[in-house]
C-alpha cells in the first residue's frame, strides 16, 4: 500500500451470531475499519478527488462542508493528506469525541444550532454555504447534492458486498444522512441483482420513514442518534428502491448498540444501533430464510461521553433508576453511584482538583464515613493556592466550606429553589447519612424529562 488513502474500502464482513435473527442470516460490514473510522471515508475521498478532476479544487485550497461529524472526519483525513484547509460546520448535538477528532486532524470547526430547520441562518447547511460564498476560492462540498457521494458507494461499497456475499444476498439495511449510501447501493444492485431489497432504518423523529409510507413530508421531531435521519429529502438521495422502512427510537438504538458490544464484542456508534435494530426487526419478520447485510457505520469510541456513559443516559431519561417520589429523584448522581465523585476531609487539594477534571464537576462533597462535613469547589481551591502559603498538598478540610444547606428527602421543591437562589447547593441527607447533591443542571435535567 502506498499511503493511508489506499486503505479506504475493502472493509471486512462478519456474521451476527448471538442475536435472534429469526430465520435469517445477518451480516455486518465493518465500515469502522476504514482509516478515518467510518463509512464516510469513502465519500470524503470520492468528493475531493472529483473536485480536483473538475478543477473546482486547486492545490492549497479551502474546503467547506456541513456535517454531522463522520463526513467531516472523512474529509479531514483526505484534506490533511492532500494539504487542503478544511472548515466544517456541525450541529451542537455532536459528541465531544467527534469534535476533538476533527480538530486533531487540523480542521476548523464551527458549531451551530441543532434546534433549527433548513432556511434558518444558523441551520448547519445554510451556514456552511454562506461561509463558502464568503471565502475566496472555497469549495462547498455539499454532500447532500454531490453526485460523487453516491458514486463512491455504487462503485466500491456495492461491489464489495456483492463479492463478499458470494452473489447470494436478499436485503441491505441502510440509514439516510445525505442519502449517498442508499442511493449508490440502489443503483448498483438494480444492475447486479434487482431482487435485492433496500430497507430503510430511520430514527424516530426523522421524516423519511413516514414519507416512504405515506408519500407526504411531515414535520420533523428531534432525535439524539447522530449522522442519520433528516428533516428534508436530500437532493442526492434516491429512495425509490426502498421496499420497507423501520422507525427506530433513540432508546432502541442506544440499547442495541450497547448490546452489540456485550454480545458480539463489536464497538459501534449510535447510527449502527439504529441500523441493527431495524435489521433485526426485518429479519424477525421474515417467513423464510434470507441473507441480510447492514453496516457498522463508525466506532463507539466517538460516543464514550454519550451513549456509553451511564450518567448521560440517565440524564437523558434512557436509564431508569429506582424512584422514591421525593428529592432523591432529583439527585443527578446518587451517593451509591458516585464512586469517587467526592473527597475525604484528609484528601489533598490536588486530589480534589483531579476529581473536578475527571468527573467534569465544579464542586465536591467532603465526606467522613457516610456523613457530609463540607463542600469544596473550584473557587475554594483557586483561592487557597493563590493566597498565602497554601499549596495543592493542603488537606481539603482546611479550605472546605462548612456552611451546609441540608434538606431531608421529604422537603419541597420550593426549598430546593430557595437554596439555589442564594447561590448554595442543596444537600439531601437522611439523618447523618449523605444521599447526594442537587445542582442546577440536575434540576434542569429532571424538568426536561417531564416537560415538553
N, C-alpha and C positions, 0 to 999 in steps of 0.2 A: 504494500500500500504506500502511495506517495505522500499523502497528507491526511489530516483528520477528516476533511470533507469527503474523501473517498470511502469513509466508513459509514456514511449515511445510507440507510436502507439495508436490505437483506437481513432483517431482524428475525429472530427465532420465533417458532410457533410451538406452543405447548398445550397439551390436553388438560382440561379441568377434570380431576378425578375424585374430589372429596365434597362435591356439591351434588344435590339432587337435580339432575338434568333431564328427568323424565325419560322418554325412550331415545333421547338424542345423545350425540357426542358433541361436546362443546370445546372449542379451541380458542386460545388467546394468542394474538400476535403481539409480541413484546416490543412495542414501539419505544418503551422506556429505555431500550438498549441502544438507541441512537446516541451519537456522541454528545449532543446537547440535551439529551434526556427525554425527548418527546417525539411524537409523530410529526410535529411542526418543523423539525429539521428538514424534512423533505421539501416542504413548500418554501422555506426560507432560502434554500439553495436554488430551487427552481425559479422563484420570482426574481431574485437578484441576477441570476445568470440570464434570464430573459431580458431584463432591463439593460444589461450590458450588451447583449446581442443587438437590441433595438436602438442602442445609442442614447438611451434615456439616463444612463448612469455612467458618469465619467470617473476615471481614477481620482481618488481622494474626495469623492462627492459625499453628499449628505442624504441619508435615507430617513424617512419619517413614516411611522405606522401607528395605528390604533390596535391594541392587542389586549387580550385577557391574560397574557403572560407567556404562554408557550410559543406562540408565533414570534413574539419578541425575542425569546431565547434562541429560536432557530435563526432569526435574522442576526442576532448578536453574534452567534457562533460564526456565521459566514462573513458578516461585516468585519469582525475582528481579524479574521484570516485574510481578508482581501484589502483591509486598510480603509474602510469607509467610516465616516461619522454616522452614528445612529441615534435618533431621537424617538422615544417611544412614549405614547400617551396611553395610560392604563387606568381603569376604574379603581376606585379606592377600596373595593371589597377584595382585592387580590391579596394573597398571603405574603407575609414579610419575606419568606424564603425566596419567592419568585423575584421580588424587588431587589433583594440583596444579590441574587444570582445575576440579574440583568446588570446591575451596577458593577459587579465583579468583572463582567465582560467589557466594561467601558461604555455601556450605553448610557445616554442621558434620559432620565425618567421624569415624565411629567404626570403627576397624579391628578385625576379629575373625578367628578362625582359619578357614583353608580346608581343614584336615585332619580336620574333624569332621562328622558327619552330622546329619540332622534329628532333633530330640529332645534334642540336647546343648545345654547352656546357652550355649555360645559359637558355635553354628550361627547364621549371619548372619540368617536369617529369624526364628528364635526370639528372638534378641537384639533385633531391631528391634521385634517385637511387645511385648516386655517394656518397652522404653523408651517406646513409645507409651502403654501402660497406666499407666506411672508419671508421665507428663507430662500435667498437667491440660489438657483440651480438645484434645489432639493427635489427628490423623488418621493412622492406619496405612493407607497406600495399598494395600499388598498386591497388587502387580501380578499375582501368581500366582493370585489368586482374584477379581480385579476385572473385572466384565463390561465396563467401559468400555475395557479393554485390547483385546480382540478387536474390539470395536465400531469402534475407530479404523481398523483395517485393513479391516474389512468395508465401511465407508462411504467410505474415502479411498484406501487403497493398492490394493485390488482394482479399483475403477472406473478408477483412473488407468492401471494396467497394461493392462486390457482395451481402453481407448481408445487407448493408445499402440501397442498391437499390432494395431490396426485390426480387432479382434474375430477375430483369427486366432492362436490360441495352443494349444499341446498340453500343456505341463507347466510347473509352477513348483517350483523347488527352494528349500526353507526349512530353517532350523535351528529348534531349540526352546530358548529360555531360559525364559521364562514360558509360552510356548505361544500368545501373543496373535496373532502374525503368521500362523502356520499355521492357527489356528482361524478368524480373521477372513476369510482368503482362501478357506478351505474353504467357509464359509457364503456368501460372495459368489458363488464360481464354481458352487456347487450350483444357484444360481438362474439365473445368467447364462449358464453354459456347463458343464453337468455332465460333459462329456467331458474337461475339463482335469484332468490328473493332478497330484496333490500328491506331491512327492518329499521325503523327509527326509534332511538332511545332519546327521550326528551325530558328535561327537568320540569316538574310541576311548576307552573308559573310562566313558562315559555309558551308562545303562541303556536308553535309548529305542529305538535301532535293534534291539537284541536282543528287547526287549519286543514290538515290532511283528512280528518274525519268529517268535517262539516263544509269545507270549501270556503269558510269565512275567516277573516283575520280578526281575532278578538282582542281584548285588552290584556296586555301583559301584566303578570303579577311580579313577584320577586322570588329569587332563589339564591342559595348560597354556593351551590356547586359551581365550580369555575371552568370556563373555557367552552361550554356548550349551552345551547338554549338561546333563543333570540326573541326580540320584541318586534321584529320585522322579517320579511323574507329576503335573505341575502341575494343580491343580483346574480352572483355566480352559481347559485345553487339550482340543481335540477332534482326535484323531489318526485318526478313522475314515475320513477321506478319503485317507489316505496309501497310495499304490499300491506304492511301492518305498522302501527305506531303505538308505543307504550309511554305513558306519562309516569315519571318516577319522582317521588318526593325526596327532599333533601335527607330526611331521616333514613329512608331506604338506601339511598346512595352511600351515606356515611357508614351505615351498618354493614352493608355488603362489602365495601372496600376494606373495612377492618376485618371482616370475616375472611376475605380473600387472603389477607396476611396470616391470620391464625390458622387457616386450613391448608392453604397451598404454598405458604411462605413467599408469596408474591406481593411486593410492596408497591402499591399503586395509589394514584390520586383520586380526587373526588369524581371526576368525569368517568373514570373507569368503573367506579361504583355504580353510576347511572347505567352505563352500558351493560355491565354484568347483570345487574338487577333485571333489566329489560330482556337480556338474552336468556336468563333463567326462566322468566315468565313465558317467553316464546317457546323455549324447549319443553317446558312442562305442559304447555297447551297442545302439543302435537299428539296426534293419534298413531303415528308411525315413526320409525327411526329417521332422523335427519342428521346431517353433519353441518354444524353451525360455527361460524368464526365471529369473534368480536375482538376488541383491542384493549391492551393496557396502554393508555394514551401517554401517560407520564408516570414518574416515580412518586411514591408517597413522601419522599424526603422534602418535597416542596410544601407539605401540609402538616408538618410536625407541630406548628403552633396553632393549628386549627383542628381538623377532624381527628387527629391522633393525640389531641390534648384533651383529657377528660374534663378539665375545668372549663375550657372553651365550649365543649359540648353541653355541659351543664348550664353555662351562661346563656346558650342559645336555646335551651329547652329540650335538647335531644337526649339528655342523660338524666334519668329520674333518680331522685334521692327520696329518702323517707320524708314524708310530710307530717308536720306537727300541728299546723293550724295556729302558729304563734310566731314570734320574732325569729325563732330558729330557722324558719323557711326563708328569711331574707339574708342569712349569712352566706356570703359567696364561697367561703372555704371553711366549713365547719372544723372544729378542732380535731375531730377524728380523722379528717382528710388532710390536715395541714402539713403533716410530716415535719420538715424542718423550717416551715414558714413562721418561725418565731425564734426568739433567743432566750437564753437563761440570763439571769441578772449578773452572773460572773463571766459570761462570754465577753469578748473584746469588741470594741467599736469596729475593728477590722472584720470580725465575723458578721456583725450587723450589716456593714457595708456590702459584703459579699452576698448576703441574702437579699438585700434590696435589689441587686443586679440580677441575681439568679432567678428570682421569682417575679421580677418586674412589679414590685410593690414599693410604696413610699413610706410606710410605717410598719412596725412590727410589735406584737405584744411581747412583753417581757414576763416570762413565767418562772415560777418556783413551784415545782411539783405540778398539781392540777390547777393551781391558782395563778391569777394575773396580779403582778405587783407594779406594773408600769407599762408605758408605751415609749418607744423611741422612733423618731422619724429622721428623714434625711437632713432636715434643718438642725436637729439636735446634734447630729454627728458633725455637720459642717461647722457649726459654732464652736464645738468642742476642739476641733483640730486647727481652727484658725485664731483662737484666742488663748492667751496664757500658755501654760506649759503642757497642756494635754496632748496626747498622741493617740494613734489608732490602737495602741496597746492598752489604753484605759479600759476598765470594766464598764459594761453597759450601765450598771446600777448608778454609777457616778453622774451620768448625764441623762438618764431617762426622766420622763415626766411621770409624776405620781398623782397628778390631778386627774382622776379617772371618773368617767361618767358611766356608771354601771346600771343596766336595766335587767329586770327579771324577764324570762321568756314571755310572760303573760302581759307585759307592758304594751302600750298602744303605739300605733304608727305616729301619732302626734308627738309622743315623747321622743321618738327617734328623730323626727324632723326638728324638734326644738334643739336637740343636742347638735345636729348637723348645722343648724342655723347659727349656732355660736362658734362654729369652726372646730368643734371637737368630734371625736369618734365614738359612737355608741358601742359599748361593750356589753355583750349578753353573757350573763353568768347565772348559774343556779347555785345559790349559796356561795361558797368559796370557789366552786368549780367553774373555770373559764370555758365558755362554749364557742365564742367567736366574736369577730368584729363585724359591724355593718358599715361599709363605706358608701359614698355617694354612688359609685358605679354599681355596687351590689344592689342598691335600691332601684337604680335605673334599669338594670338587667331584669329584676323581678317584675317591674311595672311593664317593661317591653314585652315580656312573655304573656302578660294578661291583657294589655290594651292594644287596640288596632293601630 
